Amino acid sequence: LQDMLEHTTNPLSQLEAAYQLLKPGGYILITTPNVEGILAKILRSFWYHYKPGEHLTYFSLKTINLALEKTGFVEIESKPTSKSLSVEYILDRLKYYQPQIFSILLKLARKLNLDKWVFEIGTGELEAWGKKHSH
């Protein structure tokens, strides 16, 4: 369930339905915004995943694990998600907000051969998975 549970008013019923559809021993994978992630804590009410009317339910690592457990899943694991992004990619995206500043910084990064440096950056989301009982 990729970026879906946060759009529902009753995520437990969605998880129960998914559980029923899975074969014994089958797995579910979920991605959803992480309400206790570092970006949510820093940005607070400006966090880009706060979307009234669109995002109806929010999860943390603890609450997604509890939801999976409550709906019958076992071998539950969850973790914050991240992406590997280059300096070039980051500065190129930031040009959208401040074209003059970030265009200059991008040129400088290229000149200094820093543009290909890669950083692991949190996405503000989490992923969780669980298994349907094998019997």
NORZISUL-V30101 format. One line per field, one symbol per residue. phi: phi as a letter, one per 30 degrees, with the letter a starting at -180 (. if undefined). A space follows every 50 residues. Layout:
phi->???
This chain:
phi->.dhbedccdbddddddddeddddeidccbbbaecdcdddddddhdceddd beicccbbbcedddddddddcjdbhdbaadcbbcbdeeddddddeddbed dddddddddddchcdcdcbdbdcicbbbbacdedc
